[in-house]
């Protein structure tokens, strides 16, 4: 590899930045070119520092990592961004990857794993922690679950979530009670649950309606 990979750190915790800085200083392939303590600072500094790879925390004051990633990728599409965070909520993983990040790592990665991820990112290869990969699997399963419900079944599920009973749902949708029972049994079967309470819980947790 020719030359060092230029790295910028974005994290609101000085301790994290100094730990990562120490790791960079002992790695001959990496060069720390700058730091920022929130997304807004990062966006402002990028043009001046011209890093190859940015290690981006996600939960920060002023401007979070997802917004900063989107802004930086819009202005500098060639810069690779790795989300480096303690959180692995499905939505967070999806949002920062949609914003343009090429990697998603947890802060408990080893120094060796982090160095390998930075080098891979520089070459345009996506790197995901097992937790982030799992979050993407959840998201795709959730999308499939929503897709298997027909539009009418989703309407019925939404009314179940609102707390309506079968008779009230039938009245609202102007259909017979037996039709509603048929829809509900289909919903339970497709969601793989035994009762309406479980269906409602799943609908809320997975934002199916």
C-alpha positions as YAML, in Angstrom:
chain: A
units: angstrom
residues:
- id: 1
  name: UNK
  ca: [0.00, 0.00, 0.00]
- id: 2
  name: UNK
  ca: [1.42, 3.38, -0.90]
- id: 3
  name: UNK
  ca: [1.32, 6.06, 1.74]
- id: 4
  name: UNK
  ca: [-0.58, 6.09, 4.99]
- id: 5
  name: UNK
  ca: [-4.37, 6.04, 5.24]
- id: 6
  name: UNK
  ca: [-5.50, 9.45, 6.49]
- id: 7
  name: UNK
  ca: [-7.99, 9.08, 9.34]
- id: 8
  name: UNK
  ca: [-10.33, 11.56, 11.00]
- id: 9
  name: UNK
  ca: [-12.01, 10.78, 14.35]
- id: 10
  name: UNK
  ca: [-15.46, 12.10, 15.21]
- id: 11
  name: UNK
  ca: [-16.57, 11.40, 18.79]
- id: 12
  name: UNK
  ca: [-17.92, 13.57, 21.59]
- id: 13
  name: UNK
  ca: [-15.87, 11.68, 24.21]
- id: 14
  name: UNK
  ca: [-12.28, 12.91, 24.54]
- id: 15
  name: UNK
  ca: [-11.27, 9.60, 26.18]
- id: 16
  name: UNK
  ca: [-12.44, 7.63, 23.15]
- id: 17
  name: UNK
  ca: [-10.61, 10.01, 20.80]
- id: 18
  name: UNK
  ca: [-7.36, 9.76, 22.76]
- id: 19
  name: UNK
  ca: [-7.58, 5.94, 22.89]
- id: 20
  name: UNK
  ca: [-8.13, 5.77, 19.14]
- id: 21
  name: UNK
  ca: [-5.38, 8.34, 18.59]
- id: 22
  name: UNK
  ca: [-2.93, 6.17, 20.54]
- id: 23
  name: UNK
  ca: [-3.92, 3.18, 18.41]
- id: 24
  name: UNK
  ca: [-3.26, 5.20, 15.21]
- id: 25
  name: UNK
  ca: [0.14, 6.38, 16.44]
- id: 26
  name: UNK
  ca: [1.48, 2.82, 16.76]
- id: 27
  name: UNK
  ca: [0.06, 1.63, 13.43]
- id: 28
  name: UNK
  ca: [2.52, 2.41, 10.60]
- id: 29
  name: UNK
  ca: [-0.21, 2.30, 7.91]
- id: 30
  name: UNK
  ca: [-2.50, 4.86, 9.55]
- id: 31
  name: UNK
  ca: [-2.20, 8.59, 10.11]
- id: 32
  name: UNK
  ca: [-4.55, 10.60, 12.32]
- id: 33
  name: UNK
  ca: [-5.12, 13.90, 10.52]
- id: 34
  name: UNK
  ca: [-7.79, 15.45, 12.72]
- id: 35
  name: UNK
  ca: [-10.57, 15.12, 15.30]
- id: 36
  name: UNK
  ca: [-14.06, 16.56, 15.80]
- id: 37
  name: UNK
  ca: [-16.36, 16.30, 18.80]
- id: 38
  name: UNK
  ca: [-19.66, 16.48, 16.91]
- id: 39
  name: UNK
  ca: [-21.06, 16.06, 13.42]
- id: 40
  name: UNK
  ca: [-21.20, 19.78, 12.69]
- id: 41
  name: UNK
  ca: [-17.48, 20.21, 13.42]
- id: 42
  name: UNK
  ca: [-16.73, 17.15, 11.28]
- id: 43
  name: UNK
  ca: [-18.62, 18.53, 8.28]
- id: 44
  name: UNK
  ca: [-16.75, 21.85, 8.63]
- id: 45
  name: UNK
  ca: [-13.29, 20.23, 8.93]
- id: 46
  name: UNK
  ca: [-13.51, 17.60, 6.21]
- id: 47
  name: UNK
  ca: [-12.64, 19.84, 3.25]
- id: 48
  name: UNK
  ca: [-9.53, 21.10, 5.02]
- id: 49
  name: UNK
  ca: [-8.30, 17.76, 6.42]
- id: 50
  name: UNK
  ca: [-9.13, 15.60, 3.36]
- id: 51
  name: UNK
  ca: [-9.21, 12.26, 5.24]
- id: 52
  name: UNK
  ca: [-9.46, 8.93, 3.41]
- id: 53
  name: UNK
  ca: [-11.54, 7.33, 6.16]
- id: 54
  name: UNK
  ca: [-13.65, 8.81, 8.97]
- id: 55
  name: UNK
  ca: [-14.45, 6.91, 12.17]
- id: 56
  name: UNK
  ca: [-17.86, 8.34, 13.08]
- id: 57
  name: UNK
  ca: [-19.62, 8.07, 16.43]
- id: 58
  name: UNK
  ca: [-23.41, 8.14, 16.06]
- id: 59
  name: UNK
  ca: [-24.82, 9.60, 19.28]
- id: 60
  name: UNK
  ca: [-23.43, 13.13, 19.55]
- id: 61
  name: UNK
  ca: [-24.75, 16.57, 20.49]
- id: 62
  name: UNK
  ca: [-25.31, 19.39, 17.95]
- id: 63
  name: UNK
  ca: [-25.35, 17.04, 14.91]
- id: 64
  name: UNK
  ca: [-25.50, 13.26, 15.15]
- id: 65
  name: UNK
  ca: [-23.40, 10.82, 13.14]
- id: 66
  name: UNK
  ca: [-26.15, 9.84, 10.69]
- id: 67
  name: UNK
  ca: [-26.78, 13.48, 9.64]
- id: 68
  name: UNK
  ca: [-23.03, 14.16, 9.48]
- id: 69
  name: UNK
  ca: [-22.45, 11.05, 7.34]
- id: 70
  name: UNK
  ca: [-25.15, 12.12, 4.88]
- id: 71
  name: UNK
  ca: [-23.76, 15.68, 4.67]
- id: 72
  name: UNK
  ca: [-20.14, 14.56, 4.20]
- id: 73
  name: UNK
  ca: [-20.98, 11.91, 1.58]
- id: 74
  name: UNK
  ca: [-22.98, 14.49, -0.38]
- id: 75
  name: UNK
  ca: [-20.03, 16.90, -0.51]
- id: 76
  name: UNK
  ca: [-17.19, 14.33, -0.63]
- id: 77
  name: UNK
  ca: [-18.44, 11.01, -2.03]
- id: 78
  name: UNK
  ca: [-14.90, 9.60, -2.17]
- id: 79
  name: UNK
  ca: [-14.40, 9.71, 1.62]
- id: 80
  name: UNK
  ca: [-15.25, 6.43, 3.34]
- id: 81
  name: UNK
  ca: [-17.09, 6.55, 6.67]
- id: 82
  name: UNK
  ca: [-17.17, 3.81, 9.30]
- id: 83
  name: UNK
  ca: [-19.78, 4.14, 12.06]
- id: 84
  name: UNK
  ca: [-18.03, 3.29, 15.33]
- id: 85
  name: UNK
  ca: [-20.58, 3.14, 18.12]
- id: 86
  name: UNK
  ca: [-21.88, 1.39, 21.24]
- id: 87
  name: UNK
  ca: [-25.39, 1.06, 19.77]
- id: 88
  name: UNK
  ca: [-26.75, -1.49, 17.31]
- id: 89
  name: UNK
  ca: [-30.48, -0.73, 17.06]
- id: 90
  name: UNK
  ca: [-31.84, -1.96, 13.71]
- id: 91
  name: UNK
  ca: [-33.00, 1.50, 12.68]
- id: 92
  name: UNK
  ca: [-29.66, 3.15, 13.49]
- id: 93
  name: UNK
  ca: [-27.75, 0.58, 11.42]
- id: 94
  name: UNK
  ca: [-30.12, 1.01, 8.46]
- id: 95
  name: UNK
  ca: [-30.11, 4.81, 8.66]
- id: 96
  name: UNK
  ca: [-26.34, 5.33, 8.71]
- id: 97
  name: UNK
  ca: [-25.77, 2.81, 5.91]
- id: 98
  name: UNK
  ca: [-28.49, 4.54, 3.88]
- id: 99
  name: UNK
  ca: [-26.69, 7.83, 4.60]
- id: 100
  name: UNK
  ca: [-23.59, 6.39, 2.93]
- id: 101
  name: UNK
  ca: [-21.44, 4.74, 5.61]
- id: 102
  name: UNK
  ca: [-19.38, 1.81, 4.32]
- id: 103
  name: UNK
  ca: [-18.97, 0.13, 7.71]
- id: 104
  name: UNK
  ca: [-20.59, -0.31, 11.09]
- id: 105
  name: UNK
  ca: [-18.45, -1.44, 14.02]
- id: 106
  name: UNK
  ca: [-19.00, -1.66, 17.76]
- id: 107
  name: UNK
  ca: [-16.57, 0.18, 20.04]
- id: 108
  name: UNK
  ca: [-15.50, -3.12, 21.59]
- id: 109
  name: UNK
  ca: [-13.63, -4.18, 18.40]
- id: 110
  name: UNK
  ca: [-10.02, -5.21, 18.78]
- id: 111
  name: UNK
  ca: [-7.25, -2.96, 17.46]
- id: 112
  name: UNK
  ca: [-6.48, -5.57, 14.81]
- id: 113
  name: UNK
  ca: [-10.13, -5.69, 13.65]
- id: 114
  name: UNK
  ca: [-10.31, -1.90, 13.50]
- id: 115
  name: UNK
  ca: [-7.11, -1.62, 11.45]
- id: 116
  name: UNK
  ca: [-8.37, -4.30, 9.04]
- id: 117
  name: UNK
  ca: [-11.73, -2.51, 8.73]
- id: 118
  name: UNK
  ca: [-10.06, 0.84, 7.98]
- id: 119
  name: UNK
  ca: [-7.92, -0.74, 5.25]
- id: 120
  name: UNK
  ca: [-10.95, -2.52, 3.77]
- id: 121
  name: UNK
  ca: [-12.99, 0.72, 3.83]
- id: 122
  name: UNK
  ca: [-10.20, 2.57, 2.00]
- id: 123
  name: UNK
  ca: [-10.54, -0.08, -0.74]
- id: 124
  name: UNK
  ca: [-14.31, 0.38, -0.85]
- id: 125
  name: UNK
  ca: [-15.23, -2.86, 0.94]
- id: 126
  name: UNK
  ca: [-18.14, -2.90, 3.38]
- id: 127
  name: UNK
  ca: [-17.40, -4.02, 6.94]
- id: 128
  name: UNK
  ca: [-20.18, -4.85, 9.41]
- id: 129
  name: UNK
  ca: [-19.94, -6.03, 13.01]
- id: 130
  name: UNK
  ca: [-21.95, -9.22, 13.71]
- id: 131
  name: UNK
  ca: [-24.49, -7.06, 15.61]
- id: 132
  name: UNK
  ca: [-24.96, -4.74, 12.61]
- id: 133
  name: UNK
  ca: [-25.27, -7.66, 10.20]
- id: 134
  name: UNK
  ca: [-27.93, -9.17, 12.49]
- id: 135
  name: UNK
  ca: [-29.79, -5.84, 12.54]
- id: 136
  name: UNK
  ca: [-29.92, -5.83, 8.73]
- id: 137
  name: UNK
  ca: [-31.24, -9.41, 8.74]
- id: 138
  name: UNK
  ca: [-33.98, -8.33, 11.20]
- id: 139
  name: UNK
  ca: [-34.85, -5.40, 8.98]
- id: 140
  name: UNK
  ca: [-35.19, -7.54, 5.86]
- id: 141
  name: UNK
  ca: [-37.27, -10.14, 7.74]
- id: 142
  name: UNK
  ca: [-39.50, -7.35, 9.02]
- id: 143
  name: UNK
  ca: [-39.96, -6.01, 5.50]
- id: 144
  name: UNK
  ca: [-40.92, -9.49, 4.31]
- id: 145
  name: UNK
  ca: [-43.42, -9.86, 7.17]
- id: 146
  name: UNK
  ca: [-45.08, -6.59, 6.24]
- id: 147
  name: UNK
  ca: [-45.15, -7.54, 2.58]
- id: 148
  name: UNK
  ca: [-46.92, -10.85, 3.19]
- id: 149
  name: UNK
  ca: [-49.88, -9.06, 4.81]
- id: 150
  name: UNK
  ca: [-52.43, -7.84, 2.28]
- id: 151
  name: UNK
  ca: [-53.50, -4.22, 2.41]
- id: 152
  name: UNK
  ca: [-56.80, -5.18, 4.07]
- id: 153
  name: UNK
  ca: [-54.99, -7.35, 6.64]
- id: 154
  name: UNK
  ca: [-52.76, -4.39, 7.49]
- id: 155
  name: UNK
  ca: [-55.88, -2.25, 7.96]
- id: 156
  name: UNK
  ca: [-57.33, -4.85, 10.32]
- id: 157
  name: UNK
  ca: [-54.02, -5.12, 12.22]
- id: 158
  name: UNK
  ca: [-53.90, -1.33, 12.59]
- id: 159
  name: UNK
  ca: [-57.41, -1.36, 14.13]
- id: 160
  name: UNK
  ca: [-56.39, -4.22, 16.45]
- id: 161
  name: UNK
  ca: [-53.46, -2.05, 17.60]
- id: 162
  name: UNK
  ca: [-55.95, 0.78, 18.24]
- id: 163
  name: UNK
  ca: [-57.80, -1.60, 20.59]
- id: 164
  name: UNK
  ca: [-60.99, -2.24, 18.59]
- id: 165
  name: UNK
  ca: [-62.79, -5.56, 19.00]
- id: 166
  name: UNK
  ca: [-63.97, -7.71, 16.08]
- id: 167
  name: UNK
  ca: [-67.45, -6.17, 15.93]
- id: 168
  name: UNK
  ca: [-66.03, -2.62, 15.97]
- id: 169
  name: UNK
  ca: [-63.52, -3.48, 13.22]
- id: 170
  name: UNK
  ca: [-66.31, -5.02, 11.10]
- id: 171
  name: UNK
  ca: [-68.39, -1.88, 11.58]
- id: 172
  name: UNK
  ca: [-65.46, 0.43, 10.76]
- id: 173
  name: UNK
  ca: [-64.56, -1.45, 7.58]
- id: 174
  name: UNK
  ca: [-68.21, -2.13, 6.67]
- id: 175
  name: UNK
  ca: [-67.76, -5.90, 6.34]
- id: 176
  name: UNK
  ca: [-69.24, -8.91, 8.11]
- id: 177
  name: UNK
  ca: [-67.94, -10.24, 11.43]
- id: 178
  name: UNK
  ca: [-67.00, -13.56, 9.79]
- id: 179
  name: UNK
  ca: [-64.83, -11.66, 7.25]
- id: 180
  name: UNK
  ca: [-62.95, -9.95, 10.10]
- id: 181
  name: UNK
  ca: [-62.43, -13.29, 11.88]
- id: 182
  name: UNK
  ca: [-61.05, -14.70, 8.62]
- id: 183
  name: UNK
  ca: [-58.64, -11.75, 8.24]
- id: 184
  name: UNK
  ca: [-57.49, -12.04, 11.86]
- id: 185
  name: UNK
  ca: [-56.80, -15.78, 11.57]
- id: 186
  name: UNK
  ca: [-54.74, -15.04, 8.43]
- id: 187
  name: UNK
  ca: [-52.80, -12.29, 10.22]
- id: 188
  name: UNK
  ca: [-51.98, -14.60, 13.16]
- id: 189
  name: UNK
  ca: [-50.85, -17.34, 10.81]
- id: 190
  name: UNK
  ca: [-48.67, -15.05, 8.69]
- id: 191
  name: UNK
  ca: [-47.04, -13.39, 11.71]
- id: 192
  name: UNK
  ca: [-46.52, -16.77, 13.36]
- id: 193
  name: UNK
  ca: [-48.32, -15.82, 16.59]
- id: 194
  name: UNK
  ca: [-51.09, -17.53, 18.58]
- id: 195
  name: UNK
  ca: [-53.35, -14.67, 19.59]
- id: 196
  name: UNK
  ca: [-54.29, -11.07, 18.87]
- id: 197
  name: UNK
  ca: [-52.32, -9.69, 21.85]
- id: 198
  name: UNK
  ca: [-49.12, -11.23, 20.41]
- id: 199
  name: UNK
  ca: [-50.04, -9.86, 16.96]
- id: 200
  name: UNK
  ca: [-50.54, -6.36, 18.38]
- id: 201
  name: UNK
  ca: [-47.24, -6.58, 20.34]
- id: 202
  name: UNK
  ca: [-45.37, -7.64, 17.20]
- id: 203
  name: UNK
  ca: [-47.04, -4.93, 15.12]
- id: 204
  name: UNK
  ca: [-45.92, -2.26, 17.61]
- id: 205
  name: UNK
  ca: [-42.38, -3.62, 18.15]
- id: 206
  name: UNK
  ca: [-41.68, -4.12, 14.46]
- id: 207
  name: UNK
  ca: [-43.63, -1.07, 13.28]
- id: 208
  name: UNK
  ca: [-45.73, -3.19, 10.94]
- id: 209
  name: UNK
  ca: [-48.54, -0.64, 10.81]
...
